[in-house]
Amino acid sequence: QAPAPQRNRAGYYDNTVAGISLIVTPNSDFYRIDTAIVVPSVDVNSWELSISGMVDRPYKMNFAQLIEMGLVETPVTLSCVSNEVGGHLVDNAVWRGVPLSDVLNRAGVQRGATQIVGRSVDNWNSGFPTEYAFDGRAALVAVAMNGEPLPREHGFPARLVIAGLYGYVSATKWLEEIRLTTWEGFDSYWVPRGWAKRGPIKTQSRIDVPRGGSRVRAGRVAIAGIAWAPTKSIASVEVQVGDGPWAAAEVSNNMSVNSWRQWVYAWDARPGSYRIRCRATDGTGYTQTSDIRPPAPDGATGWHTIDVRVV
């Protein structure tokens, strides 16, 4: 029998399980979903960020002034609300930027300003509750991704990264304005188009290997993948093979409360056809529901399920 996969020195499965998602997604592989037909090309030398709306001291700043406010770095998993169960519109990166709370505190947020709206240079917008900039979650005006300046397609020169929210309500790229308003006073881009006004990321997990529909050799097989619940963390992952009991998978180190975790289950596979499922439990004790729901209007639910044949 092959031994069960071991974590690498850093506590992850990057080099030890073939086919598992890397703990940090390379910039070139990070999913991209936006409404831009042509990716905006922004001249950083003339770019300005405006802080406006329900604030005591509206102001503008250029890129150098933004950087001077002081940068922090933190890993955050982002996901698109249109991601299907088992889909790949979810990735993890290390973001560097200015805490959104610092940007807002300089302006002085007025009482009653219950929504933050981020607007892009091409006039797209997203909106989320003001409290999310101040409740301790990672909330950044991000300028770098995995140690490099933001790639054009991911929002250069600056974008919003708000942990725990689907991108459609939070992830304004090519950021030009942060406007404070009321929750009732404005519906951001996707809300009139039928999507929910609130977009918290649902606790989810995915099987990366083996691939659904594949044939695998009998013996020790690594069933492996990722699970995510940004702001809540992943506490555990379980795997079910056929009609057998749910069994605990091994999980990687926890990169941050906002990051996905890799998981691996060592299966002693015998010849036959099998259905395999996974489910995650987050740090609040909530376990993924088996209810199958589509992405609209506020994110898909259900257990990722694959069929494999052991020969």
BELHU-V307038 format. One record per pair of residues at least 12 apart in sequence whose C-alpha atoms are under 7 Angstrom apart, sorted by sequence separation. I is the first residue (numbers start at 1). J is the second residue. D is the distance in whole Angstrom. If there is no record, write none. Layout:
I	J	D
I	J	D
//
This chain:
5	17	7
48	60	6
49	61	5
78	90	6
79	91	7
115	127	6
116	128	6
159	171	7
160	172	5
237	249	6
251	263	4
289	301	7
290	302	5
48	61	5
49	62	6
78	91	6
115	128	6
116	129	6
159	172	6
160	173	7
210	223	6
250	263	5
251	264	6
289	302	6
290	303	6
48	62	5
77	91	6
78	92	6
115	129	5
116	130	5
143	157	6
159	173	4
209	223	6
249	263	6
250	264	5
47	62	6
48	63	7
77	92	4
114	129	6
115	130	5
143	158	5
158	173	7
159	174	6
209	224	5
249	264	5
250	265	6
47	63	7
76	92	6
77	93	6
114	130	5
142	158	5
143	159	7
158	174	6
159	175	5
208	224	6
209	225	7
249	265	5
75	92	7
76	93	6
141	158	6
142	159	5
157	174	6
158	175	6
207	224	6
208	225	5
75	93	6
76	94	6
141	159	6
142	160	6
155	173	4
156	174	6
207	225	4
44	63	7
75	94	4
76	95	7
141	160	5
142	161	6
154	173	7
155	174	4
206	225	6
207	226	7
74	94	5
75	95	6
140	160	6
141	161	7
206	226	5
73	94	7
74	95	5
140	161	5
205	226	6
206	227	6
73	95	6
74	96	7
139	161	6
140	162	6
168	190	7
205	227	4
73	96	4
139	162	4
204	227	6
205	228	6
72	96	6
73	97	7
138	162	6
139	163	6
204	228	6
233	257	4
279	303	6
71	96	6
72	97	6
138	163	5
203	228	6
204	229	7
232	257	6
233	258	6
278	303	6
71	97	5
72	98	6
137	163	6
203	229	5
231	257	5
237	263	7
277	303	6
278	304	6
71	98	5
202	229	7
230	257	6
231	258	5
234	261	7
277	304	6
278	305	7
70	98	6
201	229	7
230	258	4
277	305	4
69	98	7
229	258	7
230	259	6
276	305	6
277	306	7
169	199	6
275	305	7
276	306	5
228	259	7
229	260	7
275	306	6
276	307	6
101	133	5
228	260	4
242	274	5
275	307	4
100	133	6
101	134	6
166	199	5
227	260	5
228	261	6
241	274	7
242	275	5
274	307	6
275	308	7
165	199	6
166	200	6
226	260	6
227	261	5
241	275	6
242	276	6
274	308	5
165	200	5
166	201	5
226	261	6
227	262	7
241	276	5
273	308	6
274	309	6
164	200	6
165	201	5
226	262	4
240	276	6
241	277	7
273	309	4
164	201	5
225	262	6
226	263	6
240	277	5
272	309	6
273	310	6
225	263	5
239	277	6
240	278	6
272	310	5
100	139	6
224	263	6
225	264	7
239	278	5
271	310	5
272	311	7
99	139	6
100	140	5
224	264	4
238	278	6
239	279	7
270	310	6
271	311	5
99	140	5
100	141	6
128	169	6
223	264	6
224	265	6
238	279	5
269	310	7
98	140	5
99	141	6
126	168	6
127	169	5
128	170	6
222	264	6
223	265	5
237	279	6
238	280	6
97	140	6
98	141	5
126	169	5
127	170	6
222	265	6
223	266	6
237	280	4
97	141	5
98	142	6
126	170	5
222	266	5
223	267	7
236	280	6
237	281	6
97	142	4
126	171	7
221	266	6
222	267	6
236	281	5
96	142	5
97	143	5
126	172	6
220	266	6
221	267	5
235	281	6
236	282	7
95	142	6
96	143	6
97	144	7
125	172	6
220	267	6
221	268	6
234	281	6
235	282	5
59	107	7
96	144	5
220	268	5
221	269	6
234	282	4
235	283	5
58	107	6
95	144	6
96	145	6
219	268	5
220	269	6
233	282	6
234	283	6
57	107	5
95	145	5
219	269	5
232	282	6
233	283	5
56	107	6
57	108	6
94	145	6
95	146	6
218	269	5
219	270	7
232	283	5
55	107	6
56	108	5
93	145	7
94	146	5
120	172	6
218	270	5
232	284	6
55	108	5
56	109	7
93	146	6
119	172	6
120	173	6
121	174	6
218	271	6
227	280	6
229	282	6
55	109	5
56	110	6
118	172	6
120	174	5
121	175	6
54	109	6
55	110	5
120	175	4
121	176	6
54	110	6
119	175	6
120	176	5
118	175	7
119	176	6
120	177	7
31	89	6
119	177	5
31	90	7
54	113	6
118	177	6
119	178	6
31	91	7
118	178	5
30	91	6
117	178	6
118	179	6
127	188	5
116	178	7
117	179	5
126	188	5
116	179	6
117	180	6
125	188	6
126	189	6
116	180	5
125	189	6
115	180	6
116	181	6
124	189	7
25	91	6
115	181	5
164	230	5
25	92	5
113	180	6
114	181	6
115	182	5
163	230	6
164	231	5
24	92	5
25	93	6
113	181	5
114	182	5
115	183	5
163	231	6
23	92	7
24	93	5
113	182	5
114	183	5
112	182	7
206	278	7
205	278	7
205	279	6
205	280	6
204	280	6
203	282	7
204	288	7
81	166	5
203	288	6
80	166	5
81	167	7
76	163	6
79	166	6
80	167	5
81	168	7
78	166	7
79	167	6
218	310	6
215	308	6
216	309	6
217	310	6
218	311	6
137	231	6
212	306	5
213	307	5
214	308	5
215	309	5
216	310	5
217	311	5
163	258	6
212	307	5
213	308	5
214	309	6
215	310	6
216	311	6
212	308	6
215	311	7
202	299	7
207	304	7
206	304	6
199	298	6
205	304	7
195	296	6
196	297	5
195	297	4
196	298	5
194	297	7
195	298	6
41	152	7
44	157	6
39	153	6
86	206	5
86	207	7
55	180	7
50	176	6
51	177	6
52	178	6
53	179	5
54	180	5
49	176	5
50	177	5
51	178	5
52	179	5
53	180	5
54	181	6
48	176	7
49	177	5
50	178	6
51	179	6
52	180	6
53	181	6
77	230	6
92	259	6
92	260	7
75	256	7
77	258	6
76	258	5
77	259	5
75	258	7
76	259	5
77	260	6
75	259	6
20	208	6
19	208	7
20	209	6
19	209	6
20	224	6
21	225	7
20	225	6
84	295	6
83	295	6
82	295	5
81	295	6
85	300	6
84	300	6
85	301	6
81	298	6
82	299	7
83	300	7
85	302	6
1	219	6
2	220	6
81	299	5
86	304	5
1	220	6
85	304	6
13	252	7
23	262	7
12	252	5
11	252	6
12	253	6
11	253	5
13	262	7
4	266	6
//
